[in-house]
Amino acid sequence: MLFGGYDYHGTSFEQTYRCYPASFIEKPQIESGDKIIMPPSALDRLASLHIDYPMLFELRNPDADRVSHCGVLEFIAEEGVIYMPYWMMENLFLREGDIVRVKNVTLPKGTFVKLQPHTKDFLDISNPKAILETTLRNYSCLTTGDSIMVAYNNKKYYINIVEAKPSHAITIIETDCEVDFAPPLDYKEPEKPVATVPSAKTPPQDEGIPVEDEPKFNAFTGSARRLDGKPSFVSKDKQPAVASVTGAQQPSSVSSSSRQSQGKLVFGSSGSKGGQPKVAEKATKQEEAPKKEEPKFQAFSGKKYSLKG
């Protein structure tokens, strides 16, 4: 059957065309979506086939074996020619005037899609989710492996379709689709600071510096001070005398105790003044003859006395 000079066969639509970018027809709005412009003869053939709406097509570059999917915007192109977004031509490795095969298909509704921006600049947008939702309204379908273009604030952002479910090609018309983001292609994880562990073989930096011995603790090494704040000039060799006895006999008792040998008891030191020199003389005599042996104790060796007198 002939439609507009072109021969269409079978019960499905499949035809080859020469492709050109949208700038050739002055339709810049199609650059922000995935829809193409086809000739009127294609509409006549599609209407006779009673295909499902919305009309979806498979685009194939037989030379590069690249496949993508798209929708249709208008049927106003010249016969044998189609116009498509330039980013779609880049995905299919097509140039102006190359041959592309167009075939109508039916795609399942998408439930999940994973996107990956090319640069981190897309994430710097104040609300990238809202911008993406607005842009995807101009798209009919998504294909894994394609790179779609998002135009915002006079800048173009390219995003890869990393994954799609339930199929590698899905339609996103009137469907609730979960969207996930992968890290941008130019994203680099911040380097973690590595803790430098000193090696046992490396000598310490201050090895050549002589280490001074730490001063030991010495108790009561400070200078003495009196209660009135003036310094006390007491020689270290002199030690203060200890006054242990009070009253008028203090000087004599201190002098006598200093002359007494350690470990001996002297009785009668607190007696009269006449008895003090005798006790001191006996103590000096005993010190002068330390080598004399002390007499052994003999029981009942004293004199005996009778009660009569």
C-alpha positions in Angstrom: 0.0 0.0 0.0 1.3 3.4 -0.9 1.0 6.5 1.4 2.3 9.7 -0.1 4.7 7.9 -2.4 6.2 5.7 0.4 5.5 2.0 0.6 4.5 0.8 4.1 4.3 -3.0 4.7 2.8 -5.2 7.4 0.7 -4.4 10.5 3.3 -2.2 12.3 4.9 1.1 11.4 8.6 0.9 10.4 10.3 3.3 8.1 13.7 4.9 7.4 14.2 8.7 7.3 17.0 11.2 7.1 17.4 13.1 10.3 18.1 16.7 11.0 18.3 18.8 14.2 15.5 21.0 15.3 17.4 24.2 14.3 16.7 23.3 10.6 12.9 23.8 11.1 13.0 26.7 13.6 11.4 24.6 16.4 13.8 25.2 19.4 11.2 24.0 21.9 11.7 20.4 21.0 15.3 20.6 22.3 13.9 20.5 25.9 12.1 17.1 25.4 12.2 13.8 23.5 9.6 14.4 20.8 10.4 14.4 17.0 8.6 15.9 14.0 7.5 13.5 11.3 6.0 13.8 7.8 2.2 13.7 7.3 2.4 10.4 5.5 3.5 8.8 8.7 0.3 10.0 10.4 -1.9 8.5 7.7 -0.2 5.1 8.2 -0.4 5.2 12.0 -4.1 6.1 11.9 -4.9 3.1 9.8 -3.0 0.7 12.2 -5.1 1.7 15.2 -2.0 1.8 17.4 -2.1 2.6 21.1 -1.7 6.2 22.3 0.5 7.9 23.2 2.5 7.2 20.1 6.0 5.9 21.0 8.8 5.0 18.7 12.1 3.2 18.6 14.9 5.0 16.9 17.8 2.9 15.7 21.1 3.8 14.0 22.0 0.7 12.0 25.6 1.9 11.4 26.4 2.4 15.1 23.9 -0.1 16.5 22.5 2.5 18.9 18.9 2.5 20.1 16.7 5.1 21.8 13.0 5.9 22.2 10.9 9.0 21.7 7.5 10.4 21.1 6.1 12.6 18.3 5.1 16.3 18.5 3.9 17.1 15.0 3.5 15.7 11.5 4.7 18.7 9.4 8.1 17.6 8.2 9.0 17.1 4.5 8.5 13.6 3.2 11.5 11.3 3.9 12.8 13.6 6.7 12.4 13.8 10.4 13.5 16.5 12.9 14.7 15.5 16.3 16.5 17.2 19.3 20.2 17.5 18.9 21.0 15.8 22.2 19.1 12.7 20.8 21.2 12.7 17.7 24.3 12.7 19.9 23.1 9.7 21.8 22.6 7.8 18.5 25.9 9.0 17.0 24.0 10.7 14.1 24.9 13.7 12.0 22.8 15.9 9.7 21.4 13.8 6.9 22.2 10.3 8.3 19.7 7.5 8.0 17.7 6.5 11.0 15.1 3.7 11.3 11.8 4.6 13.1 9.4 1.9 14.5 6.3 2.2 16.6 6.5 0.4 20.0 4.5 0.0 23.2 6.5 0.5 26.4 5.5 -0.3 30.0 4.9 2.4 32.6 8.0 3.1 34.6 8.1 2.5 38.4 11.8 3.4 39.1 14.5 5.3 37.4 18.1 6.2 38.5 19.7 9.3 37.2 23.3 10.5 37.3 24.2 14.1 36.6 27.4 14.8 34.5 28.6 17.5 36.8 28.1 18.6 40.4 26.7 21.9 39.2 23.2 20.4 38.9 23.1 19.6 42.6 24.0 23.3 43.3 20.6 24.3 42.0 18.3 25.6 44.8 15.7 22.9 44.1 16.9 20.3 41.6 14.0 18.0 42.2 11.4 20.6 41.2 13.5 21.5 38.1 13.7 17.8 37.1 10.0 17.2 37.6 9.2 20.2 35.4 11.6 19.1 32.7 10.4 15.5 32.6 6.9 16.6 31.7 8.2 17.2 28.2 9.5 13.6 28.0 7.4 10.6 26.9 9.9 7.8 27.7 13.3 7.1 29.1 15.9 4.6 27.9 18.8 3.1 29.9 22.1 4.4 28.5 20.7 7.7 27.2 21.8 11.2 28.3 18.9 13.7 28.6 19.3 17.4 28.7 17.9 19.7 31.3 17.9 23.4 30.5 17.8 25.8 33.4 18.8 29.5 33.9 20.4 29.7 30.4 22.5 26.6 31.1 22.3 23.0 29.9 22.7 20.1 32.3 23.2 16.5 31.0 21.9 13.6 33.0 22.5 9.9 32.4 19.8 7.3 32.6 21.6 4.7 34.7 18.7 2.3 35.5 15.1 1.9 34.7 12.4 -0.5 35.9 10.5 -2.7 35.0 12.3 -2.5 31.6 15.3 -0.9 30.1 12.9 1.5 28.2 9.9 2.9 30.1 7.2 5.5 29.5 6.7 8.2 32.1 3.4 9.5 31.0 0.7 9.5 33.7 2.6 7.3 36.1 4.1 7.5 39.6 7.8 6.8 39.1 10.4 6.7 41.9 13.5 8.7 41.1 17.0 8.0 42.6 20.2 9.9 42.1 23.7 8.5 41.7 26.8 10.6 42.5 27.8 13.0 39.7 30.5 11.8 37.2 32.9 14.5 38.5 32.3 13.8 42.1 35.3 12.9 44.3 35.0 11.7 47.8 36.9 13.8 50.3 40.2 12.3 51.3 40.4 11.1 54.8 43.3 12.4 56.9 45.8 9.6 57.4 47.3 9.5 60.8 51.1 9.3 60.5 52.5 6.6 62.8 56.2 7.2 63.7 58.4 4.3 62.7 60.5 2.5 65.3 63.6 2.7 63.1 63.4 6.5 62.7 65.3 8.2 65.5 63.5 10.9 67.4 64.1 14.5 66.3 65.6 15.7 69.6 68.0 12.7 70.0 71.1 14.9 69.7 70.0 17.3 72.4 71.3 16.3 75.9 68.5 15.6 78.2 68.8 17.3 81.6 68.0 15.2 84.7 64.8 16.3 86.4 65.6 17.8 89.9 64.5 15.5 92.7 62.1 16.6 95.3 63.7 18.0 98.5 61.4 18.9 101.3 61.7 22.1 103.3 64.3 23.7 101.0 62.8 27.2 101.0 64.1 30.2 102.9 62.8 30.8 106.4 60.5 33.8 107.2 59.6 35.3 110.5 56.1 36.2 111.5 56.9 39.9 111.0 57.9 39.2 107.4 61.6 39.7 107.8 64.0 37.0 106.5 65.5 34.7 109.2 69.3 34.3 108.9 69.6 30.9 110.7 72.5 28.8 109.7 71.8 25.3 108.4 74.5 23.9 110.7 72.9 25.3 113.8 69.8 23.6 115.0 67.4 25.2 117.6 67.6 23.9 121.1 64.5 22.2 122.4 63.2 23.6 125.6 61.5 20.7 127.4 61.7 21.9 131.0 60.0 25.0 132.5 60.7 27.0 135.6 63.9 28.2 137.2 65.8 24.9 136.7 65.4 24.9 132.9 69.1 25.9 132.0 70.7 23.4 134.4 68.4 20.6 133.2 69.1 21.2 129.6 72.8 21.3 130.1 72.7 18.2 132.2 70.6 16.3 129.7 73.0 17.2 127.0 75.9 15.7 128.9 74.0 12.5 129.8 74.7 9.6 127.6 71.9 8.3 125.5 70.0 5.2 126.9 70.8 5.9 130.7 68.5 7.0 133.4 69.6 9.5 136.1 67.4 9.9 139.1 67.4 12.9 141.4 67.9 15.5 138.6 64.9 17.5 139.9 66.3 17.7 143.4 68.3 20.4 145.2 71.1 22.3 143.7 73.7 20.5 145.9 72.7 17.2 144.6 73.0 18.1 141.0 76.8 18.2 140.7 77.2 14.9 142.4 74.9 13.2 139.9 76.7 14.8 137.1 80.1 13.7 138.5 78.9 10.1 138.8 77.7 10.2 135.3 81.1 11.5 134.0 83.0 8.9 136.0 80.9 6.1 134.5 81.5 7.5 131.0 85.3 7.7 131.6 85.6 4.0 132.4 83.3 2.3 129.9 85.6 -0.7 129.7 85.3 -1.7 133.4 83.1 -4.8 133.8 80.1 -4.3 135.9 80.0 -6.5 139.1 77.7 -9.5 138.9 74.6 -9.5 141.0 75.0 -11.3 144.3 71.9 -12.0 146.3 71.8 -11.2 150.1 75.3 -9.7 150.0 74.5 -6.5 152.0 75.1 -5.8 155.7 72.7 -7.2 158.2 71.0 -5.2 160.9 69.1 -6.3 164.0 65.9 -4.7 165.2 67.5 -4.1 168.6 70.0 -1.7 167.0 
